[in-house]
Amino acid sequence: MKRFVALTAILLLSAGFALAGPIVPKDIGSDAKWFGHVNCEAIHSLKIVQDLKDKCPIHQQCQAKMEELAKKLGMNPMEDILGATLYSTRYDGQVGLALVYVKTLDREKMVSFLKEKHPDHKTTDYGSRTLYSWTDGHHGKTMNLTGTFVTDKLIVIGVDAEQVRAALDVLDGKKPGLAKDAPLLKGISTKALFACRGIDIPETYRKTARCPVLQNCKAATVVWAEKDGQITGKYEFTTDSEQTAKNFKAIVDGLKAMGELRCGNIPAIKKVMDGLKCSAKGDSFTATFTTSTADAESAVKAVMEQKMCPLCKKEHGPQEKCEAVKK
């Protein structure tokens, strides 16, 4: 699962349905066990993001490269992706699907780009659609991927053709999608900036998972949202024991203390850090974060303007490389 998520992220940066920035429940299979969604449209609209885009030289460099890529790809990944949903009906093996919602795309250019990158790709038909299958490398391993155009505003990519066909059946209404109040979505706003949830995480998967959170959790939810000038984040974990929940709290408390030690003397940053709270009750761990967009902007500005680096405790400009990072 993790290899698929990582590779999908790379694909998104390089590579009647509702136009989506928000989550579209009916597009996700009703038997999904986990999902993740990024609302790119909402994130791009945040003032703090707009300000960073205007001032960040790294973003400007990436933007120039993406514009050049768009000429070949037929879509600008930084501008045209409205949102992306990842989900799967199981945890084991190479599983997962990505639904990529876009403003616009050029099918001919995208297919030509695929042929150039993967001349050995294969095509099959499923109904009126063409499925494109290819092999990609990731961390020294290979993965078989299949993708297709659902419409000119929605692309599906999966780890194999079988899962893509199943996703198409959901999108075409031949199989049921998730209800808005389904356990996997209950309590999560479809307009969240970022949301992910895993339910019924099996013990067999937890034993082999590399993620330290999933190793110790039966269920996990993360939601970030923005509303009326307030940014909120919430982490809810159902852990495997009361002690694990306490351990998570101790880790978060420790990280917050380290942050206050390094940046607590900067009022704007301390005000934002004060918005982080966490608690452990029984086997449940919860961490919440709340700040106003204005305070977040002030904190970012303070970080960019400060001369004393919180990492190496030396004075240097924000564009210089920190010795602590080099080490």
One Martini backbone bead per residue (centre of mass of N, CA, C, O) as a GRO file, in nm:
protein
  327
    1MET     BB    1   0.057   0.062  -0.022
    2LYS     BB    2   0.297   0.265   0.012
    3ARG     BB    3   0.409   0.240  -0.275
    4PHE     BB    4   0.157   0.348  -0.415
    5VAL     BB    5   0.140   0.626  -0.281
    6ALA     BB    6   0.420   0.726  -0.368
    7LEU     BB    7   0.384   0.687  -0.676
    8THR     BB    8   0.136   0.866  -0.709
    9ALA     BB    9   0.275   1.127  -0.628
   10ILE     BB   10   0.468   1.124  -0.868
   11LEU     BB   11   0.254   1.124  -1.092
   12LEU     BB   12   0.121   1.398  -1.008
   13LEU     BB   13   0.410   1.556  -1.060
   14SER     BB   14   0.462   1.417  -1.370
   15ALA     BB   15   0.231   1.283  -1.526
   16GLY     BB   16  -2.207   1.246  -1.527
   17PHE     BB   17  -1.903   1.403  -1.336
   18ALA     BB   18  -1.779   1.553  -1.077
   19LEU     BB   19  -1.619   1.814  -0.997
   20ALA     BB   20  -1.309   1.788  -0.798
   21GLY     BB   21  -1.197   1.873  -0.474
   22PRO     BB   22  -1.374   1.732  -0.319
   23ILE     BB   23  -1.530   1.479  -0.189
   24VAL     BB   24  -1.665   1.175  -0.358
   25PRO     BB   25  -1.832   0.919  -0.235
   26LYS     BB   26  -1.952   0.768  -0.499
   27ASP     BB   27  -1.645   0.710  -0.612
   28ILE     BB   28  -1.626   0.513  -0.372
   29GLY     BB   29  -1.608   0.217  -0.267
   30SER     BB   30  -1.807   0.049  -0.032
   31ASP     BB   31  -1.542  -0.158   0.042
   32ALA     BB   32  -1.362   0.033   0.169
   33LYS     BB   33  -1.084   0.064   0.414
   34TRP     BB   34  -0.927   0.309   0.273
   35PHE     BB   35  -0.843   0.669   0.269
   36GLY     BB   36  -0.741   0.957   0.062
   37HIS     BB   37  -0.745   1.330   0.057
   38VAL     BB   38  -0.680   1.603  -0.176
   39ASN     BB   39  -0.756   1.959  -0.181
   40CYS     BB   40  -0.614   2.153  -0.405
   41GLU     BB   41  -0.810   2.385  -0.451
   42ALA     BB   42  -0.824   2.481  -0.149
   43ILE     BB   43  -0.522   2.518  -0.096
   44HIS     BB   44  -0.466   2.730  -0.326
   45SER     BB   45  -0.679   2.948  -0.194
   46LEU     BB   46  -0.498   3.013   0.022
   47LYS     BB   47  -0.332   3.284   0.126
   48ILE     BB   48  -0.072   3.152   0.239
   49VAL     BB   49  -0.011   3.004  -0.029
   50GLN     BB   50   0.000   3.245  -0.217
   51ASP     BB   51   0.232   3.389  -0.072
   52LEU     BB   52   0.441   3.160  -0.101
   53LYS     BB   53   0.440   3.148  -0.410
   54ASP     BB   54   0.541   3.446  -0.450
   55LYS     BB   55   0.817   3.405  -0.250
   56CYS     BB   56   0.906   3.124  -0.355
   57PRO     BB   57   1.172   3.006  -0.542
   58ILE     BB   58   1.105   2.704  -0.562
   59HIS     BB   59   0.825   2.736  -0.685
   60GLN     BB   60   0.918   2.887  -0.940
   61GLN     BB   61   1.090   2.657  -1.048
   62CYS     BB   62   0.864   2.443  -1.061
   63GLN     BB   63   0.673   2.599  -1.244
   64ALA     BB   64   0.856   2.605  -1.492
   65LYS     BB   65   0.873   2.293  -1.520
   66MET     BB   66   0.564   2.240  -1.541
   67GLU     BB   67   0.517   2.408  -1.798
   68GLU     BB   68   0.701   2.231  -1.971
   69LEU     BB   69   0.556   1.961  -1.917
   70ALA     BB   70   0.268   2.046  -2.021
   71LYS     BB   71   0.343   2.039  -2.326
   72LYS     BB   72   0.352   1.715  -2.312
   73LEU     BB   73   0.115   1.620  -2.109
   74GLY     BB   74  -0.155   1.820  -2.105
   75MET     BB   75  -0.076   1.905  -1.797
   76ASN     BB   76  -0.069   2.089  -1.492
   77PRO     BB   77  -0.001   1.974  -1.181
   78MET     BB   78  -0.005   2.264  -1.023
   79GLU     BB   79  -0.298   2.369  -1.166
   80ASP     BB   80  -0.507   2.116  -1.268
   81ILE     BB   81  -0.535   1.988  -0.992
   82LEU     BB   82  -0.807   1.949  -0.767
   83GLY     BB   83  -0.790   1.631  -0.689
   84ALA     BB   84  -0.721   1.337  -0.465
   85THR     BB   85  -0.803   0.982  -0.449
   86LEU     BB   86  -0.736   0.723  -0.216
   87TYR     BB   87  -0.800   0.358  -0.240
   88SER     BB   88  -0.913   0.048  -0.065
   89THR     BB   89  -1.028  -0.298   0.002
   90ARG     BB   90  -0.732  -0.341   0.121
   91TYR     BB   91  -0.402  -0.411   0.273
   92ASP     BB   92  -0.284  -0.624   0.114
   93GLY     BB   93  -0.048  -0.580  -0.087
   94GLN     BB   94  -0.083  -0.443  -0.409
   95VAL     BB   95  -0.272  -0.159  -0.343
   96GLY     BB   96  -0.478   0.069  -0.522
   97LEU     BB   97  -0.627   0.396  -0.585
   98ALA     BB   98  -0.655   0.677  -0.823
   99LEU     BB   99  -0.834   0.983  -0.817
  100VAL     BB  100  -0.806   1.232  -1.076
  101TYR     BB  101  -0.884   1.569  -1.062
  102VAL     BB  102  -0.948   1.798  -1.336
  103LYS     BB  103  -0.980   2.065  -1.539
  104THR     BB  104  -0.769   1.964  -1.767
  105LEU     BB  105  -0.699   1.771  -2.075
  106ASP     BB  106  -0.472   1.595  -2.307
  107ARG     BB  107  -0.492   1.292  -2.434
  108GLU     BB  108  -0.284   1.282  -2.664
  109LYS     BB  109  -0.042   1.385  -2.498
  110MET     BB  110  -0.056   1.171  -2.269
  111VAL     BB  111  -0.016   0.923  -2.450
  112SER     BB  112   0.252   1.014  -2.575
  113PHE     BB  113   0.404   1.026  -2.307
  114LEU     BB  114   0.372   0.726  -2.240
  115LYS     BB  115   0.511   0.612  -2.494
  116GLU     BB  116   0.785   0.748  -2.435
  117LYS     BB  117   0.829   0.623  -2.141
  118HIS     BB  118   0.644   0.345  -2.237
  119PRO     BB  119   0.682   0.151  -2.510
  120ASP     BB  120   0.577  -0.134  -2.354
  121HIS     BB  121   0.297  -0.086  -2.346
  122LYS     BB  122  -0.049  -0.168  -2.284
  123THR     BB  123  -0.373  -0.257  -2.429
  124THR     BB  124  -0.719  -0.240  -2.324
  125ASP     BB  125  -1.061  -0.321  -2.305
  126TYR     BB  126  -1.345  -0.144  -2.131
  127GLY     BB  127  -1.567  -0.116  -2.313
  128SER     BB  128  -1.515   0.222  -2.419
  129ARG     BB  129  -1.236   0.181  -2.286
  130THR     BB  130  -0.890   0.248  -2.240
  131LEU     BB  131  -0.627   0.054  -2.113
  132TYR     BB  132  -0.319   0.139  -1.946
  133SER     BB  133  -0.012  -0.051  -1.929
  134TRP     BB  134   0.266  -0.047  -1.688
  135THR     BB  135   0.610  -0.020  -1.582
  136ASP     BB  136   0.747   0.071  -1.264
  137GLY     BB  137   0.979   0.236  -1.059
  138HIS     BB  138   1.058   0.171  -0.693
  139HIS     BB  139   1.310   0.129  -0.495
  140GLY     BB  140   1.410  -0.115  -0.698
  141LYS     BB  141   1.116  -0.167  -0.787
  142THR     BB  142   0.833  -0.310  -0.935
  143MET     BB  143   0.526  -0.182  -1.103
  144ASN     BB  144   0.200  -0.240  -1.193
  145LEU     BB  145   0.012  -0.028  -1.412
  146THR     BB  146  -0.319   0.132  -1.443
  147GLY     BB  147  -0.489   0.345  -1.687
  148THR     BB  148  -0.761   0.596  -1.726
  149PHE     BB  149  -1.029   0.759  -1.887
  150VAL     BB  150  -1.327   0.869  -1.779
  151THR     BB  151  -1.272   1.166  -1.842
  152ASP     BB  152  -1.158   1.497  -1.898
  153LYS     BB  153  -1.168   1.509  -1.545
  154LEU     BB  154  -1.088   1.188  -1.508
  155ILE     BB  155  -0.854   0.973  -1.343
  156VAL     BB  156  -0.732   0.632  -1.337
  157ILE     BB  157  -0.515   0.462  -1.095
  158GLY     BB  158  -0.358   0.134  -1.075
  159VAL     BB  159  -0.197  -0.175  -0.993
  160ASP     BB  160  -0.438  -0.297  -1.167
  161ALA     BB  161  -0.687  -0.382  -1.385
  162GLU     BB  162  -0.896  -0.496  -1.187
  163GLN     BB  163  -0.922  -0.239  -1.006
  164VAL     BB  164  -1.003  -0.046  -1.232
  165ARG     BB  165  -1.261  -0.190  -1.317
  166ALA     BB  166  -1.400  -0.163  -1.040
  167ALA     BB  167  -1.396   0.148  -1.038
  168LEU     BB  168  -1.566   0.188  -1.295
  169ASP     BB  169  -1.823   0.055  -1.184
  170VAL     BB  170  -1.868   0.275  -0.975
  171LEU     BB  171  -1.865   0.529  -1.165
  172ASP     BB  172  -2.110   0.387  -1.346
  173GLY     BB  173  -2.317   0.243  -1.125
  174LYS     BB  174  -2.274  -0.084  -1.094
  175LYS     BB  175  -2.155   0.002  -0.819
  176PRO     BB  176  -2.133   0.093  -0.503
  177GLY     BB  177  -2.093   0.361  -0.313
  178LEU     BB  178  -2.048   0.578  -0.078
  179ALA     BB  179  -2.183   0.694   0.191
  180LYS     BB  180  -2.177   0.980   0.378
  181ASP     BB  181  -2.229   0.782   0.657
  182ALA     BB  182  -2.001   0.613   0.643
  183PRO     BB  183  -1.751   0.501   0.843
  184LEU     BB  184  -1.520   0.626   0.655
  185LEU     BB  185  -1.682   0.934   0.664
  186LYS     BB  186  -1.770   0.993   0.935
  187GLY     BB  187  -1.726   1.338   1.022
  188ILE     BB  188  -1.629   1.416   0.731
  189SER     BB  189  -1.553   1.663   0.533
  190THR     BB  190  -1.564   1.712   0.189
  191LYS     BB  191  -1.389   2.004   0.231
  192ALA     BB  192  -1.133   1.910   0.307
  193LEU     BB  193  -0.801   1.943   0.262
  194PHE     BB  194  -0.744   1.680   0.446
  195ALA     BB  195  -0.799   1.314   0.430
  196CYS     BB  196  -0.788   1.017   0.651
  197ARG     BB  197  -0.877   0.655   0.665
  198GLY     BB  198  -0.862   0.366   0.884
  199ILE     BB  199  -1.022   0.046   0.902
  200ASP     BB  200  -0.986  -0.253   1.021
  201ILE     BB  201  -0.693  -0.316   1.111
  202PRO     BB  202  -0.506  -0.577   1.081
  203GLU     BB  203  -0.275  -0.756   1.253
  204THR     BB  204  -0.110  -0.864   1.012
  205TYR     BB  205  -0.044  -0.578   0.905
  206ARG     BB  206   0.081  -0.448   1.161
  207LYS     BB  207   0.335  -0.642   1.166
  208THR     BB  208   0.442  -0.522   0.863
  209ALA     BB  209   0.441  -0.236   0.908
  210ARG     BB  210   0.634   0.064   0.888
  211CYS     BB  211   0.437   0.229   1.029
  212PRO     BB  212   0.416   0.322   1.363
  213VAL     BB  213   0.112   0.372   1.371
  214LEU     BB  214  -0.003   0.111   1.225
  215GLN     BB  215   0.130  -0.091   1.427
  216ASN     BB  216  -0.074   0.049   1.678
  217CYS     BB  217  -0.352   0.040   1.498
  218LYS     BB  218  -0.702  -0.009   1.424
  219ALA     BB  219  -0.743   0.309   1.386
  220ALA     BB  220  -0.737   0.606   1.157
  221THR     BB  221  -0.746   0.977   1.175
  222VAL     BB  222  -0.720   1.257   0.936
  223VAL     BB  223  -0.789   1.621   0.966
  224TRP     BB  224  -0.798   1.904   0.744
  225ALA     BB  225  -0.912   2.251   0.788
  226GLU     BB  226  -1.112   2.537   0.653
  227LYS     BB  227  -1.290   2.805   0.841
  228ASP     BB  228  -1.337   3.122   0.888
  229GLY     BB  229  -1.009   3.154   0.940
  230GLN     BB  230  -0.974   2.842   1.032
  231ILE     BB  231  -0.731   2.608   1.132
  232THR     BB  232  -0.764   2.246   1.135
  233GLY     BB  233  -0.656   1.960   1.333
  234LYS     BB  234  -0.709   1.588   1.338
  235TYR     BB  235  -0.617   1.312   1.558
  236GLU     BB  236  -0.735   0.963   1.547
  237PHE     BB  237  -0.661   0.685   1.768
  238THR     BB  238  -0.691   0.331   1.775
  239THR     BB  239  -0.532   0.141   1.982
  240ASP     BB  240  -0.385  -0.155   2.135
  241SER     BB  241  -0.350   0.038   2.399
  242GLU     BB  242  -0.315   0.237   2.668
  243GLN     BB  243  -0.004   0.271   2.649
  244THR     BB  244   0.009   0.368   2.357
  245ALA     BB  245  -0.150   0.628   2.398
  246LYS     BB  246   0.055   0.747   2.601
  247ASN     BB  247   0.297   0.744   2.408
  248PHE     BB  248   0.186   0.941   2.203
  249LYS     BB  249   0.159   1.178   2.398
  250ALA     BB  250   0.458   1.195   2.476
  251ILE     BB  251   0.562   1.261   2.193
  252VAL     BB  252   0.402   1.523   2.142
  253ASP     BB  253   0.495   1.672   2.394
  254GLY     BB  254   0.796   1.664   2.313
  255LEU     BB  255   0.776   1.817   2.044
  256LYS     BB  256   0.657   2.074   2.163
  257ALA     BB  257   0.890   2.137   2.356
  258MET     BB  258   1.106   2.166   2.136
  259GLY     BB  259   0.966   2.399   1.986
  260GLU     BB  260   0.967   2.597   2.231
  261LEU     BB  261   1.275   2.599   2.270
  262ARG     BB  262   1.339   2.716   1.975
  263CYS     BB  263   1.055   2.927   1.935
  264GLY     BB  264   0.925   3.058   2.203
  265ASN     BB  265   1.054   3.362   2.159
  266ILE     BB  266   0.834   3.372   1.928
  267PRO     BB  267   0.522   3.483   1.940
  268ALA     BB  268   0.394   3.382   1.669
  269ILE     BB  269   0.482   3.083   1.709
  270LYS     BB  270   0.371   3.025   1.992
  271LYS     BB  271   0.072   3.074   1.925
  272VAL     BB  272   0.052   2.831   1.735
  273MET     BB  273   0.156   2.605   1.932
  274ASP     BB  274  -0.083   2.645   2.142
  275GLY     BB  275  -0.291   2.484   1.941
  276LEU     BB  276  -0.168   2.225   2.066
  277LYS     BB  277  -0.343   1.920   2.149
  278CYS     BB  278  -0.353   1.635   2.388
  279SER     BB  279  -0.488   1.290   2.438
  280ALA     BB  280  -0.555   1.012   2.676
  281LYS     BB  281  -0.809   0.741   2.651
  282GLY     BB  282  -0.728   0.465   2.693
  283ASP     BB  283  -0.699   0.361   2.348
  284SER     BB  284  -0.717   0.676   2.297
  285PHE     BB  285  -0.598   0.919   2.057
  286THR     BB  286  -0.569   1.289   2.066
  287ALA     BB  287  -0.513   1.553   1.821
  288THR     BB  288  -0.509   1.913   1.817
  289PHE     BB  289  -0.541   2.195   1.580
  290THR     BB  290  -0.541   2.563   1.623
  291THR     BB  291  -0.574   2.838   1.385
  292SER     BB  292  -0.528   3.120   1.231
  293THR     BB  293  -0.445   3.249   0.933
  294ALA     BB  294  -0.308   3.500   1.050
  295ASP     BB  295  -0.114   3.349   1.246
  296ALA     BB  296   0.020   3.173   1.033
  297GLU     BB  297   0.136   3.407   0.867
  298SER     BB  298   0.306   3.529   1.100
  299ALA     BB  299   0.483   3.278   1.146
  300VAL     BB  300   0.605   3.258   0.865
  301LYS     BB  301   0.727   3.540   0.863
  302ALA     BB  302   0.909   3.497   1.113
  303VAL     BB  303   1.080   3.272   0.992
  304MET     BB  304   1.183   3.438   0.738
  305GLU     BB  305   1.307   3.686   0.924
  306GLN     BB  306   1.485   3.537   1.091
  307LYS     BB  307   1.830   3.503   1.196
  308MET     BB  308   1.787   3.287   1.405
  309CYS     BB  309   1.845   2.962   1.402
  310PRO     BB  310   1.672   2.689   1.549
  311LEU     BB  311   1.892   2.464   1.477
  312CYS     BB  312   2.201   2.617   1.503
  313LYS     BB  313   2.211   2.904   1.652
  314LYS     BB  314   2.253   3.090   1.396
  315GLU     BB  315   2.336   3.348   1.180
  316HIS     BB  316   2.112   3.346   0.895
  317GLY     BB  317   1.973   3.328   0.612
  318PRO     BB  318   1.695   3.166   0.469
  319GLN     BB  319   1.873   3.074   0.201
  320GLU     BB  320   2.063   2.935   0.372
  321LYS     BB  321   2.244   2.673   0.473
  322CYS     BB  322   2.220   2.459   0.727
  323GLU     BB  323   2.435   2.280   0.921
  324ALA     BB  324   2.227   2.087   1.052
  325VAL     BB  325   2.117   1.979   0.780
  326LYS     BB  326   2.383   1.870   0.659
  327LYS     BB  327   2.415   1.654   0.901
   0.00000   0.00000   0.00000
